[in-house]
Amino acid sequence: MTKAPSLSILEPVKLRSGAEHVADRLVTAIALGEFVPGQRLPSERDLATTLGVSRTTVREAIQRLAALGYVDVKRGRTGGAYVQEGMGVEANEMIRRTLVPEWSNLEKLLDFRQLIEPLIARTAAERRAPGSDEEIRAALGGYLEAGEDREASRAADQAVHAAIASATGNPYLASLSGQIRRQISLGFGAEPYSREIRARAVNDHTALAEAVIEGRAAAAAKIAARHFQLTETVLRELMSKIGGRAEVDR
């Protein structure tokens, strides 16, 4: 009697849970520098609001990361989930699951940003809404004063770009800039961060603010294009690194 062929196509499909997706996204955010070793992750409530999921889903995701050794969950007044050192094979796999399927769309989003942000900078330099010069100078001063305080630097970075976008006098451009930032940063609303990135950003922000305030539209657009290339470079380096590790793992 001939043995019936295995109908593998009809075998049960393993569906991934929302907690697994959130865990993947958190690990990828850690790899991008959104959260660094020793830092406490946002609260369950804040993560649930940011990522549009339930607190139960967030709790399950954090438990998953704790079991894999990526976060250390502490109790008490200063409790929470703290990022651990090291990114192992499992972390690389989780990053691949998050970034690789979305890379084509992410590239299009980065390209879109490279079209929009220079336009915002150019328009801001050309129009400069009343009071915008003072707002831009104040935001730039806050960025320079933030120093290497990671969270203060990130907040000040957003303030600089928000002030420049506001200078266009068009709230739709300002809103669009914020939306792109949130999508590129996996919903967390912050750019990849490191000391090297900040050192370059200090120069870019200063040059960009001066170009806008002085009404040098073409220069402002060129500086903005160069500055926003930073995030794309970081993402491409991460993808390359993950690809290399995948070959080693195999």
C-alpha positions, 0 to 999 in steps of 0.5 A, spaced: 500 500 500 502 506 498 503 511 503 499 517 503 503 524 502 504 528 508 499 534 507 504 539 510 500 545 507 494 543 512 498 543 518 496 547 524 499 554 523 502 557 529 500 564 530 504 569 534 501 573 539 501 580 541 506 579 546 511 576 542 510 582 537 511 587 542 517 583 545 520 584 538 519 591 538 522 592 544 528 588 543 529 592 536 528 599 540 534 597 545 538 595 539 537 602 536 539 605 542 532 607 544 533 604 551 540 603 553 543 598 559 541 600 566 535 604 563 528 603 566 523 602 560 517 606 560 511 604 565 506 598 563 501 604 562 505 608 558 508 603 553 501 600 552 498 607 550 505 608 546 504 601 542 496 601 542 496 595 546 493 592 552 497 593 559 496 585 559 500 584 553 505 589 555 506 585 561 507 578 558 512 581 553 516 584 559 515 577 562 518 574 556 524 579 555 525 577 563 525 570 561 530 571 556 535 575 560 534 582 556 531 586 562 531 585 569 524 586 573 525 589 580 520 591 585 518 596 590 518 604 589 524 604 584 521 598 581 520 596 573 524 593 567 531 595 567 535 593 560 540 588 561 547 588 558 548 584 551 544 582 545 544 574 544 542 570 538 535 570 540 535 578 540 538 578 533 532 573 531 527 578 534 530 584 531 530 580 524 522 579 525 521 586 526 525 590 521 526 585 516 519 584 514 518 591 514 525 594 511 522 595 504 516 600 507 521 603 512 526 605 506 520 608 503 519 612 509 526 614 510 526 616 503 519 620 504 522 623 510 528 626 506 523 629 501 519 632 507 524 635 512 528 639 507 522 642 505 520 644 512 527 647 513 527 651 506 520 653 508 521 655 515 527 659 512 523 662 507 517 664 511 519 665 518 513 666 522 513 671 527 517 670 534 520 663 530 527 666 531 526 666 538 523 660 539 528 656 535 534 660 538 531 658 545 530 650 543 537 650 540 540 653 547 536 647 550 539 642 546 546 645 547 545 645 555 542 638 555 549 635 554 550 628 554 544 627 559 540 622 554 533 623 555 534 631 556 538 631 549 532 627 546 527 631 548 531 638 546 532 634 539 525 634 538 524 641 541 529 644 536 525 640 530 518 642 532 520 649 533 523 649 526 517 646 523 513 651 527 516 656 523 513 654 517 507 657 519 503 651 516 501 646 522 500 640 517 507 640 516 509 640 523 504 634 524 507 630 518 514 631 521 512 628 528 508 622 525 514 620 521 519 621 527 514 616 531 513 611 525 521 611 524 522 610 531 517 604 532 512 608 535 517 611 541 517 618 538 525 618 539 531 617 534 537 613 535 542 616 540 549 615 542 555 620 544 557 620 536 550 621 534 549 627 539 556 630 537 554 630 530 547 633 531 550 639 535 553 641 529 547 640 524 542 643 529 547 649 530 548 650 522 540 648 521 538 653 526 542 659 523 541 657 516 533 658 518 534 664 522 538 668 517 533 666 511 538 661 507 533 657 504 537 652 500 543 651 505 537 650 510 534 644 506 541 641 504 543 641 512 536 638 514 538 632 508 544 631 511 542 631 518 536 626 517 541 621 514 543 620 520 537 615 522 538 611 516 545 610 517 544 607 524 538 603 521 542 600 515 548 599 520 544 595 524 541 591 518 548 589 516 550 587 523 544 583 524 545 580 517 552 578 519 550 575 525 545 571 522 550 568 517 555 566 523 549 563 527 547 559 521 
